[in-house]
Amino acid sequence: MTFHAVNRNSAEALFQQIANVLKDEIDPIYQAGDYLPSEQQLAERFSVNRHTLRRAIDELVREGYVERRHGKGTLIMERALDYSMHSNSRFTESLEAKGKRADNQVMRKLVMPARGGVRNKLMLNEGDPIIFLETLRKVDDAPFCIISHFLPLNNFECIEAGYDRGSLHKFIKDNLGLDLRRTESLITSIPPRGDDAALLNMPQQMPVLRVKSLNLNTKTGMPVEYAVTRFRSDRIQLSVNF
């Protein structure tokens, strides 16, 4: 590594130059779980003061490349995972095809009346009973996303009684013989709400990537599931294909 990796005559700030150099080095040199050299070592390498070096590290933290660990140093984070969304995509199968371990845990499950936007999406009458599920999904044992699922109770009572883990769509296929097809996905970046940040083990100031999706019964074309997914924005890169 060179000890003169920055250009003091450049219009670009020194801290930004240092951040760019370190970002370029992370993938070929470091792996997720490694630590960067100490701030003192990096400051000496780039011939800058500690304040400038800390601003460069702040940039890497902001962009999700690293995380400061008190008393340990600067930890290299796992890079964003490419996740393809299409009409027949399934979370577990998609990730296992990439060699990842996927797990799905039910955090909340209850029956409630259909109201407002959920009622409209599922084409139900006001007050019709629906099943509400909230699931926490992990990839390689690390929190990845939270999903709020809304399904009509009629014809889906087996979900309330028997579903507690694994792929929800596979459970529906195995128990009801139904295949689901995604028809829309609305994607927005928003601040985490409620206990989402705690469940996803992420900073409260980091945004989540929210995806609102509607799934239809492939045979009847009727809406079966409305889902609101919140991804850790630093762990996901969505590829949408319909």
Disulfide bonds with the S-S distance in Angstrom:
none
